[in-house]
Structures are given as structure tokens and as C-alpha cells.
Amino acid sequence: MSIVVKQISYVHSNGECMFRDINFSISKGQKIALIGDNGSGKSTLLEILAGRLAPASGNVALTSKPFYIPQHFGQYDDLTVAEALGIDHKMEALHAILNGDASLENFTQLDDDWNVEERALAALSLWDIQHIDLFQPMKTISGGEKTKVFLSGIAIHSPSIIFFDEPSNHLDIKSRKQLHHLIQISKATTIVVSHDRALLNLLDITFELNQNGLEAYGGNYEFFKMQKEEKLMALEAQADHKEKALRQAKQIAREASERKQKENSRGSQKQINKGVPRIFMNTIKNRSEQSTSKLQEVHSDKVKGILQNLQQLKQQFPEVKEFKMTFENSNLHKGKILITAHDLNFGYSSGYLWQNTLNFQIRSGERIAISGKNGSGKTTLLKLIMGKVKPSEGTLTIADFKHLYIDQEYSVLDNELTVFEQVQEFNSQHLPEHRLKTLLHQFLFKIDMWDKTCGQLSGGEKIKLIFCCLVVGNSSPELIILDEPTNNLDVQSLEVITSSIKHYKGTLLVISHDEYFINEIGVNERIAL
């Protein structure tokens, strides 16, 4: 076995247990998809496996040192590229030796790795980031370039075990395809945490981390989905059967109680008619009451047992099953011209952004993807369309319509407001408080989250809160603009968001490097930059 995990548990500093007694083993060369809801502990488990985090209990055995590609949110900005790649000490020793410092310490640090710099530069070039200097600060490069830096480390270190945490984030379509090919041809034992369903479908086995622990499915993501659907159907059938049994048990208990009461009443009347003395009547009455009580107890235990089984079944239902959403229909008639661009361009001090001017129209009801590699000006085009910046060349005619822009920072939310306060901000219908709380629950915001500030939420939670606010506002925008909406969602929530957007009847403009998502939501036009 390449990886053996025994009885791993992790507990937060506040005493809350994230997961308990996780066990699994992975053979050499196997490729594993690790999925689960936001907050289930996928990244934490990877960090434990990589030796970056200590578990509360249990142990991990690896046949070799793993290479870990982290999900990054700016936490590596203080490092240089060489430090992020873990070659900074070797690089410093190599340069010191080349500059005449032939100390034993430098030779020990270099460890005969004389071509480390050559390998590193070749690895950067492999990912088309040869312009980045190894001693350059990570904070000076883009999100996509940071991901590519970490991916470059695979060619530098040639590891036999690799852990990927959301490696598709920030990558353009070309780089995603390169990543997919790399994982396909790799002989390394691999664990991938990702929401990229095209990538998940390339992997051998799917592990799901949930409230019940870790469950293994012997296939890719599509196989996992099929198995989950079958399991859910079986659970629903069992739950329906138990609910029917519960209704029958309650009916039988009620009928038995009524019969017993009638029998007792008739028996008492007979005893009175026969002139039975009162002292015996009381004895008979007590016996009758005890018999009735025992009968009620028997039926009550049966009802309680069925109810308990039903509750246990319902606990196995995935929360995301409750999370359903439909948009109100847009008021714009289909085919109305919303935006017309004629010979459009935008200029910086260094020159124009696009080599060729842009000409396009966007009509009501269309679904359009803006595509292009990182740095091609996709977000700038969105700013032009929303009127946040003005074109340097050409014209952009924009009709009067309502739009919603969901950017990568989710700036439509106020990070200082609590979850409940944010929903209230959108409550133009003046829905009562209990209705708002019901909607929050439907969007998987439990009571312990209502007082959290929006700034404390994960990316996936933020986008779900935005959609919840749309439902509260009961007004669907004529145009929804999505800028990389899939980056921070777990795959289960992503499935629901995808389904919701598919049923949206208005106009959709989306930037996404996730081709699976683009195809799923029915994009029929592209603006290529």
C-alpha cells in the first residue's frame, strides 16, 4: 500500500469534531477523488496526510514524502516562488557556491542537486510561466500563475505521491486540459480534492467525506453520482415504507384503545346490572385500567420504534437534497437587444487590450460565455458592459435593464452584515421573520449560522446566500453575470446551482474555465478574446 490511514480524527480548537475515526488505504498508483460538502474537512484531511497538520488521534503511513499542491487564498504571498516550490535553500546554496563560497554547509544544503535551477526553469516553462523569476514574490503574480507555480513543482521534485487541493482554480481552459493530461499520464499515487467534474471523471475511485465518515465508491464522479442516486432512491423507498408503517401503527393503536375502552365500559355496566358489590367493582376497574395501560404501552413502544427508525433513515439523507431553487421569470421579452458593441476596445498606458476590436450583440434570453486565456481581458469586458469603465475606442450601446453581477469576491454581499441581516436587506416583499428563517434553512443555513457575518462564510456559502437573497427579493434580474461561479463550490452544491441556472429564463453572461459547467447550463454563444 502506498498510503494507509488508521483511525484519523480532527478536532477544532473550540472542541468541535470535524471528522472521527477515518480509515482507508490506497494502493500504489491509484488515483482518488476526495469530495464532500463545504466544511466537511477535505482540505484538512489532505493537510494531515501531507504532514502539515497534526490529527487529534490516529496515524498516517506513507511509502514516500508526498508533494502537496495547496488551495491558495493569498496565504503564500509573503514567499518567493523558490520558497513556494521548496527549493529556496538549494538555490541559495547553489548561487553561493557559484559566487565562490565553497563552504561545507552550502554543499550539504545543495546535496549534489546541481541542476535544480535548470529543472525549475524548465518546469516553469512547461506551464508557460517562464517569465516568472524564481526569487520573485508570489504576491506579484496572478492567481492562475500561482497555481501553475505549485503545479511546476511536480516536474521539479518527481514525487511518487501527490495531493491536489482544488488545482483547477484560476486556470484557463488550455491549462486545465494540461492539468487533466498530466494527472491521466502520471504514475504517482494521487488524491484530488476538486469541484472540476471533468477532472473528477478521470479518476479511478471516489471517496466521499460526510457526517458518517468516509465512504468509498469504486468509480469516477459520474459513477459516484449514479450510486448516490440509487442509494437515495432506496432510502426514500425505505422512508416511505416506514412512514406507511408508522401511520398504520398509530391507526391500530388508536383502534385498539377505542375497543378496549368500549369493552371496559360494557363490562362495568354488566357488573352494575348484576349488583356486584362496590369493593369488587373497584378491583375490576383497577385491573381494567392496568390492562388498558399495558396495551397502550405496547402500541406506544411499537410506534416509538418505527419513528426512531424513520428518523435514523432521514439523517442519512444528504442536506443538499433539501436545497432547491427556482428563479422567477425575467420580464424582458425574448430577443430584445440589450447590448451592442461596435469596434470596441479598451486601452491602458501600454496600449490597447485587444489586438482586434470587438463587435457583438447580446439579446434577451441568450446564454453567452466570454472565453479567453488568463489576462485576455474577460473581467474588463464585463466592467465595460456594466458601465463601470468607458471604452477607449468604439461604441457600446446598453439598453435599460436590471442585472446582477456575481464576481469572484461576491461583492454583492456586505461582509459586515450577519447572514440574517443580509437576507433582510433583500426583503422587498416584507416577508415575515419566520418565512425568512425557513428560506435560510432551505438554503442549508442552520440557526447557528444566522449570526455569522458574511465575511466569515466560505465561497460556496456566499454564493448560496446570494441565491437565497434573490428568492427573498422575488425579482429575477433580466441579466445575470457570473464571473467564475464554480471556483469555491463543493460538487453537491454545484450540481444544484447548475440545475437552478439551467432553469433561469433570463439572459446569462458567464466567465468560466469549467467547460463541464458551460455545457451543462446550455451556453449557445461565445465571445472569444
FINUPA-658215 format. One record per residue (C-alpha): x, y, z. Coordinates in steps of 0.5 Angstrom, whole numbers, plus 500, padded with zeros to 3 digits. Each point is the difference from the previous one (the first is absolute). Example, Ala and Ser with C-alpha at 12.3 -4.5 7.8 and 13.67 -1.06 7.14 Angstrom:
REM FINUPA-658215
525,491,516
502,507,498
REM end
This chain:
REM FINUPA-658215
500,500,500
502,507,498
496,503,506
497,497,506
496,505,505
497,497,506
495,503,505
502,507,498
495,505,504
501,508,500
497,505,505
500,507,499
503,505,506
493,501,502
499,493,501
495,499,494
502,493,497
501,501,492
500,492,499
502,494,504
503,493,499
501,501,493
503,493,497
503,499,493
506,497,496
502,502,492
504,495,496
506,503,496
498,504,494
493,500,502
496,507,498
495,502,505
495,506,500
498,502,507
493,504,500
496,503,505
496,506,503
503,506,501
503,500,507
500,492,500
507,500,501
503,498,494
506,505,500
501,499,507
501,492,498
505,502,495
504,504,504
500,495,505
502,495,495
505,505,498
503,500,507
498,508,500
495,499,506
500,495,506
494,496,501
496,499,506
501,493,500
502,494,495
506,500,496
502,500,492
506,496,497
502,502,493
506,496,496
503,507,498
500,507,501
493,503,497
500,506,495
494,505,502
497,505,496
496,504,504
494,504,499
502,508,501
497,506,502
506,505,501
503,496,506
506,499,496
501,507,497
506,501,505
504,495,497
504,500,494
499,495,494
506,496,502
497,499,507
494,498,498
503,495,496
504,498,506
507,501,496
502,506,503
505,497,505
503,496,494
500,507,495
504,504,506
505,495,501
501,499,492
501,507,499
504,501,506
505,494,497
500,504,493
502,506,503
506,497,504
497,498,507
502,492,500
498,499,507
498,493,502
493,503,502
499,502,493
502,493,497
496,497,506
494,504,498
500,499,493
501,493,500
503,499,493
494,502,497
504,505,495
494,500,495
495,503,505
500,506,497
499,498,493
495,495,502
496,505,503
500,505,494
498,494,495
494,499,505
498,507,500
501,500,492
496,494,500
494,503,503
501,507,495
502,504,506
508,500,498
499,508,501
500,499,508
506,501,504
502,494,505
501,506,505
494,504,498
495,501,506
494,496,499
495,506,501
503,503,494
497,494,495
492,499,499
496,494,503
501,496,494
507,501,500
501,498,507
496,493,498
505,499,495
506,501,504
497,495,505
499,495,494
507,501,498
503,497,506
497,493,497
506,501,495
505,502,505
499,495,505
497,494,496
496,497,506
497,494,501
494,502,504
497,507,498
494,503,504
496,505,496
495,505,503
496,504,495
505,500,495
496,503,494
498,506,504
502,506,496
503,496,494
497,502,493
498,494,495
506,499,497
504,499,507
494,496,502
501,495,495
507,500,501
499,498,507
495,495,498
505,496,496
505,501,505
496,496,505
498,495,495
507,498,498
503,501,507
502,493,503
500,503,507
495,499,506
495,505,499
495,504,505
496,505,497
495,505,503
496,504,495
494,502,497
502,499,493
496,495,498
503,499,493
507,498,504
496,496,506
497,496,494
508,498,498
501,497,507
499,492,502
497,501,507
495,505,503
501,501,508
494,504,503
502,503,507
493,501,503
497,501,507
500,492,500
508,500,499
503,498,493
496,495,495
504,497,494
497,500,493
503,495,495
500,505,494
500,507,498
496,506,501
494,498,495
500,493,503
500,503,507
494,504,498
496,494,498
502,496,506
498,506,505
493,501,496
499,492,500
501,501,508
496,506,500
494,496,497
501,494,504
500,505,507
494,503,497
496,494,499
502,497,507
498,507,503
493,500,496
499,492,503
502,503,507
495,506,499
495,495,498
501,495,506
500,506,505
493,502,497
498,493,501
502,499,507
497,507,502
494,497,497
500,494,503
502,503,507
494,504,500
495,495,497
503,495,506
499,506,505
493,501,498
498,493,500
503,499,507
496,506,503
494,497,497
501,493,503
501,503,507
494,505,499
496,494,498
503,496,506
499,505,505
492,501,498
499,492,500
503,500,507
496,505,503
494,497,497
502,493,503
500,504,507
507,499,501
503,503,507
504,507,499
506,497,503
500,495,495
499,505,494
506,504,502
504,494,500
497,498,493
501,508,498
508,500,502
501,493,496
497,503,494
504,507,501
506,496,500
498,495,494
499,507,496
506,503,502
504,494,498
497,500,494
502,507,499
507,499,502
501,494,495
497,504,494
504,506,502
506,497,500
499,497,493
498,507,498
506,503,503
505,494,497
497,502,493
501,507,501
507,499,502
502,496,494
497,505,496
504,506,503
506,496,499
499,499,493
498,507,499
507,502,503
503,496,494
497,505,495
505,505,497
499,507,502
501,502,493
493,497,498
496,505,504
504,505,496
495,502,494
500,507,497
496,502,494
501,508,497
494,504,499
499,501,492
503,506,497
495,506,498
504,501,493
497,497,494
505,495,497
504,503,494
501,507,502
506,504,499
504,501,507
507,502,498
503,502,493
508,500,500
503,503,493
507,501,499
501,499,508
507,501,503
503,502,507
507,503,501
505,500,505
506,504,500
504,494,497
495,500,494
493,497,498
498,494,504
497,496,494
504,499,493
494,500,496
494,505,502
493,496,503
494,500,496
494,496,503
493,501,503
496,497,506
493,498,499
495,499,506
500,492,501
506,499,497
506,496,504
507,502,499
507,498,502
505,505,500
507,496,499
507,501,499
506,498,504
502,504,506
502,507,499
496,501,494
495,505,503
494,496,502
498,504,506
502,506,497
495,499,494
495,499,506
501,506,503
499,504,493
493,496,500
498,502,507
502,507,498
506,500,506
505,503,495
500,503,493
502,497,493
507,504,497
497,498,493
494,498,497
493,501,503
496,496,505
492,501,500
497,497,506
492,499,501
496,502,506
500,493,504
502,497,507
506,496,501
503,496,506
508,499,500
502,495,504
508,501,500
505,495,503
500,505,506
493,499,501
500,508,501
492,500,499
500,498,508
502,504,506
506,497,504
498,504,506
493,497,500
497,494,503
497,494,496
493,502,502
501,508,500
503,499,492
493,496,499
496,505,503
504,505,495
497,497,494
493,499,504
496,505,495
494,495,501
500,502,507
499,492,502
499,498,507
506,498,504
498,493,500
500,500,493
507,503,499
503,494,505
496,495,496
503,502,494
507,500,503
499,493,503
498,498,493
507,503,497
504,496,505
501,506,505
498,497,507
499,504,506
507,500,503
502,504,493
495,505,500
504,505,505
507,498,496
502,506,496
500,500,492
508,501,501
500,493,504
497,496,494
503,495,495
500,502,493
495,494,499
495,503,506
501,507,497
497,498,493
495,496,503
498,506,505
500,505,493
495,495,497
496,500,507
499,507,499
498,500,493
494,496,502
498,504,506
500,506,496
496,496,495
502,504,494
504,497,495
505,504,496
500,501,493
507,498,499
505,496,505
507,501,499
504,494,503
508,501,501
503,493,501
494,498,505
502,493,501
507,501,503
498,499,507
494,496,500
500,492,502
498,496,495
493,498,503
498,508,501
503,501,493
495,495,497
494,504,503
503,506,498
501,498,493
493,497,500
497,507,502
504,504,495
497,495,494
493,502,502
501,507,500
496,503,495
504,507,499
507,502,497
506,497,502
507,502,499
506,496,503
507,499,501
502,493,502
506,496,498
496,494,502
498,497,494
495,495,503
496,505,503
500,504,494
497,495,496
495,498,506
497,507,500
499,500,493
504,505,497
499,501,493
504,506,498
507,502,502
504,507,500
507,498,499
506,504,502
REM end
